[in-house]
């Protein structure tokens, strides 16, 4: 299957990730995130609709409007500079200085309407404080999913995850984390193995990578999410009996339970992921069994 065309960015590729001042996140199931310094509601792994159905087994009726967790964007600080306060050349110089000062700690960097818009990894409030002290109102700083306005912000609240459908007979979904321990504020990688042991063939245009969510243990209440831009591609595994396919998965620990700070609290959690066909319409939502995760 040919990859989807990635969106255009007006920022830079930072830390090997496609990011920008108004980055659009292309997730596994068409998730969109106007990221870090942008303004709009973000969808965390929100599934789009089915284009061609799901499996050889009779699926549930289409359910238009099925979405994954969504959350409000960071509110801008009251001290944002007015347009025209700084010249383009001055902002470009500041952008270069910020890039050198944030190596390995940055998600996004770009020039906005009136400031340099900086998105830092969750939990980097001390770095945000140093940047604010050095560059003042030339910067608009976001840490994880929160705006930095002189101190840690309060995280947004992710909405509920979609209701899942029973797995068709013979279909297996197994999530394998590359590491079951993660430092809060960081990203994790995993693999979803799709297997078929029945007589039918499983086929679904899921896209890839998938985006998993970190939830409270034993629930689907989202506590941490993936708050960075990625370049996804189309992917439609076709799994026949006795075979399996692997889909890459990413997840993150940006806090989104309404608590203070940008990084989720340390503790014991679960990671959950689902598959859903892309497109605009309906389609089944199939969950893999949750996998325990320790956030330290």
N, C-alpha and C positions, 0 to 999 in steps of 0.2 A: 504494500500500500504506500502510495506516495506521501511524504510528510506534508503536514499543513504548512502554509507559509507563516513564518513567525512575524509578529507585528513589528513596526518600526519603533525604534527607541531614540530619544533625543538626549540620552545620557551616555554612559560608558559601560563597557564590560569590566566589572570589578570583581576581584577574587574568583575569576572563572565563571561568574554568573552573569546572565544578561539582565542588566539593570539600567535604570534611568530616572530622570526627574519625574517623568510621567509613565513609568514602566507599566506595561500590561502583562499580566501573568497568564501564560497559556498552560493550563494544567492538563491532567490526564483526561478529564472528562469535560473539557472546555471551560474550566474555571477561569474567572477573570478577576484580577486585582489591580486597581489603580493604586499603585504602591508608593508608599513612603514619600510624603510631600505632595501627593496628589489629593484629589477630592472626589470621592464617590463611594458607594457601598461596595464592599469587596465580597466575593463569594469564595469560600474555602472549599475547594473540591466540589463545587456545585455541579451536579450532572445536568447536561443538556438532554435533549430528547433522542429517541431512537430514529435512525434513518432506515434501517432495514430489518427491524425485529431483533430477536436475541438468540434463540436456540431452536434446535429441531424439536424440542419438547414444548408443548403448549405453554406460553407465558401468561402472566397476569394481564389484565386489561390495561391499556395505556393510561397514564396518569399525568396529564399535562401540568406543568408547574412544579414538579418535584424538584426540590433544591436541597443542597447541602447547607452546612452552617454559613450564616452570613453575619456580618458585623459592621457597625458604623465606622467611618474613617476617622482618623485623628482630627481633633479640633485645632485649628491654627491658634497660635499664641496671639495675644492682643498687641504685642510689641512688634509685629511684622512691619518691616519698612515699606513705605509707600512707593509705588512705581516711580522710577526716575531718580530715586535717592542716590543710587550708585550707577555708574556707567557700565556698559557691557564689558569693557576692557577690565575694569576694576573687579567685576564679578568673576571674570575668567581667571584672573590672577589669583583671587581668593580660592576658586575651585581647585586650581593646581596645588595651592598650599594645603588645603584640606585633604586632598588625595594623598599627599606625602605624609600627612600626620595621622592617617587612619588606616594604614596598611593592615590588612587582615581583620579589620573590625567593621567594615562598611558593607552595606547592602546596595545602596543607590547613591548616585551623585549627579547632579545636573543643575542648570541655571533655570530658575523659575521666572515669574513675572517681575519680581523685585529683589529676590535674594538667591543665594546658592542653597539649593535644597539637598540636605544630607540625610540619608537613612542609615542608621547604625544597627548592628546586630542587637537583639534583645539583651538586656542586662548591662549595657554599656553606658549607663547614666554617668559614671565618673568621667568617662571620655567626653561625653556630651557637655559636661560642666566645664571642662578645660577648653573645648572648642568655643563655647559661648563666651568664656572669659577672654579668649584671644581675639575672636573675630566679631563679637557683639552682634548687632542687628543685621549684619550682612548675611547671616545664616538663618535658615529655618531648619530645625533639627527634629527628626523623628527617631525614636529608639523603639525597635520592634514595631508594635502597632499603636504606640502612644507618642504624642507630641512632647518635646522637652521644652518646658517654659520656666526654666530655672530650677527644676527639681523633677523627681519621678512623677509621671502621670498615672492616671487610673486606666487600666486596660479596658477595651471594649468587651462586650459580652457576645460570644458566639451563640447563634440560635441552635435549635435542635437539629440533629442529623435526620435524614429521611428514613421513613419506615421501610424495612427490608421485606423482601419476598422470600418464601421458602425456596431453597435450592432445588432445581429439577433433579429427578432421580439420576444418579450417576455422575453429577457434576461435583467436583471438589475444588475448594478454594483454600489455600494454605498460605498464610503470611509468615515470612521468615525475616526477622530483623537481623541486620548485619552485626549489631551489638545491642544487647538488652540493657545497657547502661549508657546514659548520655548526660553530659554537663548542661545544666539549664542555660538557655540562650543559644545553644548550638542546634545544628541540623542532624538528622539521621537518615540512613538509607535502609531499604528493605527490598524484598522481592516477593511478589505474589505469584504462586505456582497454581496454574489452572490445569486441572486434570479431568479426564472423562473416562468413566468405567462402564457406562451404559451402552446401549445400542445406537444411540443418536450421536450427533455431532454438535458441539458447542461452538457458536460463532457470534461474536459481538464486537462492534466497533468501539472499543473502550478508549482509544488514544493511549499515549504513554509519555512520561511517567504518570502513575497514579499518585494522588495526594492522600496520605493517611492523616488521621487526627489522633491527638493524645487526649484521652478521656479519663474521668474518675473511674477507679477500679470497679469493675462489675456493672458499669453503666455505659451509656452513650452520651453523657454530658461532657461536652468539649471543654477542656481546660487549656490546651495548647495547640497551636496550629502552625502551619508553614507560612511565614510572612515574607517570602522573597520571590522575585521574579524568576521564571524558568522558561526555556523554550521547548514546548512540547511538540510532538508529532502525532500524526494519525497512526493507529495501530488496530488491526482487527484480527486477533488470533482465531484460528479455526482448529479446534481440538477434536480429534477422533478417538475412538475407544482405544485405551492402552497407551495413549500419548499424553504429553503435557506441554504447556507453554509457560514461559516466565515473563512477567511484566515488572519493570523497575518501579519502585515506590520511593517517595520522599516524604518526610514528616519533619515538623519543627516544634520548638518549645516557646514560641512567642505567646505570651499570656493573653487569654481572652475569656476570663471568667468574671470580669468586673473588679478584680482586686487591684491593689496598688502595685506599681512597677510594671516593667515590660517583659520580664522573664518569668515563666511559671514557677511556682514554689517547688522545692525539692520534695521528693516523696515517691510513693509507689503508684503507678498508673497502668493503664492499658493503652495499646495502640490498635485502632480499628481502621479498616479500609473496605470500600465496596466497589463493585464494578457496575456501570450503567452505560447504556449506549449513547453515543453522541448524537447531536442533531436537535431538531425542534419538534417535539411531539411527546410521546410517552415511552414507556419501557420499564422493564423490571429493574429492581435494585437488589443486588446480591452481595451479602456481607461475607467476608472471611471471619473465622473465629478470632476473637481478640487475643492479643499477645501481650504478656506483662512487660512493663518497662520501668526501670528505676531511673529517676531524675535526681542527679546529685549536684 
